[in-house]
Each structure stands twice: as C-alpha cells, then as structure tokens.
Amino acid sequence: MSFEGLMNFLRVHSWGEFWWVAVGLAGQLMFSMRFLIQWISSERAGKSVMPIAFWYFSIAGGLILFAYAVYREDPVFILGQATGIIIYSRNLYLIYAEKRSAA
C-alpha cells in the first residue's frame, strides 16, 4: 500500500490528522490490553472469570459501538470494537462449554 493509500485508508488529509489517528490507535491498544489480559486469564483458567452479564452487556455495547464506528468510518474505533466482540464471544463460549461439561 502506498503512503497516499494509507492516508486515504485512515481518512486523514494532513500530518496533524495522521498523528491524531496514531495517538487514537495507541490509546485503543492500551485500552484493549485490559481485555487481552482478562482473556488470557480466562484461557489459562479454562473458564470465564467474569459474571455472565458482563459479557452480554459487552457484546451488546460492542455491537452498537461497532455499528456507530462503521457509520462514522473510523478505522481506530472499528478495529477496537471488532477485537472486543471476538473476545466477548469467546468468553461466552467458555462459560457455556463449562456448563455443558458439568452437566
């Protein structure tokens, strides 16, 4: 991808906007680390360590925010919400897999 292609993909028109998108991506990465750390903990335990309602509200909120991010065409927001939805879904899978094996 060319530099102009990257600038178009990020929907920026100046270096200032480019750096704000870079700051936004760094901020999203920092915010997402809490989910990744929690996800790794759940994987190691083989079960979710959060209440089930946490995951349902996370998925509902994540899907709504993802739809908003797509509408706004914001690559930073889209990437962050898409990653979160995958992690929330995996934790719900672990919860139900544990219940099935206990039954």
N, C-alpha and C positions, 0 to 999 in steps of 0.2 A: 504494500500500500504506500502510495506517495505521501509526502507531507501534506499536500493540499487535500488528498483523500482523507487523511487522518483529521485534518481541521474540519472538513465537511462532516465526517462521521461524528465528531464531537460537537458539531453545531456551534463552532466558535468562529469569530471573524477578526479577532485580534489576539495579540500575545497576552494581553490582560485577561481576556476571557479564557484563553488556553490555560493560564496558570490557576484561575479560579476552578476550572474543571479538574485540574491536577490536585488542587487542595481538596476539592469535594471527593475525589476518588480516595485520597489518603484518609480523609475523615470517615468515609464509608468503610474502608478497610479496618480502621481502628474500632469502629462501632461493631462491625461484623465479627471481630475477634471474640467478643463475648459469646456469640452463638457458636463459633467454631470450638472454643474451649468447652462449652457445655455439651456440644455434640460429641466431642472426643471422650468426655467423661461418661456420657451415656453409652457410647460404643464399648468402652472398656468395661463398664458395669454390665453390659448386655441388656440394659433396660433404661427407660427414661427416668431421670431423677427430678423431674418437674411434675406438678399436678397436671392432669389431662386437660383441664380448662385452659391452662396456659397455652397449650399447643393449638387448641381450637380457636382461641382468640388471636393467636399469632398468625394462623393460616388465613382467617377472615380478614384481619387487618392487612396482612401482606398482600392478599389478592386485590383488595381495594386500592392499596397504595401502588401496586404494580399497574393496575388499570389507569390510575391517575398519572403515573410516570410515563406510560406509553402514550397517553393523550398529550402530555407535555413534551414528549420526545426527548426525555432527559436520560442520556446514557448512564450517568452516575447512579441515578435513582433506580433505573430499570435493572442494572446489574446487581445492586444491593438487594432489592426486593426479590428478584428471581432466585438468588442464592438462598435467602431466608426461607422461601416457600419450600425449597427442596429439603432443607434441614428440618423444618417443622413437620413435613410429611414423613420423613424418615423416623422421627421420634414417635409419631403416632403409630407407625408400623411396628416399632419395637414394643410399644405398650400393648398392642393387640396380639402380637406374636407371643409375648409373655403370658397374656391371659389365656390364649389357646393352648399353650404348653402346660399351663397349670390346671386346665380343665380336664 
